[in-house]
Amino acid sequence: MAHISSISSGIFTDLSVAAVPGDIPSSAAEYPGLFTTEIPLTEASPVTTEFVRFKNITSLPKVGGTVKMISSPVYGVDDKRNVKGQSENDAMAVEMAYISADWNRQDSVLGRIVGSKKKHVFRLALLNREPDGYGNNQLASVENSIWYWVGRISSASVKSGLSGANTITVSLLTSSDFTGPVTAGTDYGTFQLFDSLGSALLDSTSDPLQATG
């Protein structure tokens, strides 16, 4: 399926995170393979191809841009030079309705990620229609535009709703450039990752992390 081609609201947009920490592929073309199978938050032993979703989201952050550049002094040189990747970006805030069981540190995949120094791959899928599912091949059932990045959940703060639902604000720190927008598409039953110009970046027939939805 192609990129979104019409003006509409992205009410089915999905934010997900690869469940296994620290398992960062060397190539961004392998990121889709980490989002093959959605698992429940209570899964005790996730594997590399599994992911969990952030549900009940009320507000999503902006995506795009590059890793922050900082000025680093160089010995023997009068001016400072920009060094890429020495600083994490500002936190991206995600707001959602709070269900305490979803963030339990003992029993929840998301709960165990909060505050961990280990990095994960995140995926934001911009969706204007509800897909057949949220595995990468299933996203291909509708028009979609996808961004991937590496980062971690630095904190999560809860606000009691005296007149409405309790809410939680999750802070995501990025430590890589954003890959995207790309799209999940199908070609004679195989998974492909396309860049914004329509060029294929990944074909599952030649990749060991084949996405089967």
Secondary structure as UniProt FT lines:
FT   TURN            11..12
FT   STRAND          14..18
FT   TURN            21..22
FT   HELIX           28..35
FT   STRAND          37..38
FT   TURN            41..42
FT   TURN            48..49
FT   STRAND          50..54
FT   STRAND          57..59
FT   STRAND          69..72
FT   TURN            75..76
FT   STRAND          81..84
FT   STRAND          92..97
FT   HELIX           100..103
FT   TURN            105..107
FT   HELIX           109..113
FT   TURN            114..115
FT   STRAND          120..127
FT   HELIX           136..139
FT   TURN            140..141
FT   STRAND          144..159
FT   STRAND          167..174
FT   STRAND          179..187
FT   TURN            188..189
FT   STRAND          190..194
FT   TURN            196..197
FT   STRAND          200..203
FT   HELIX           204..206
//
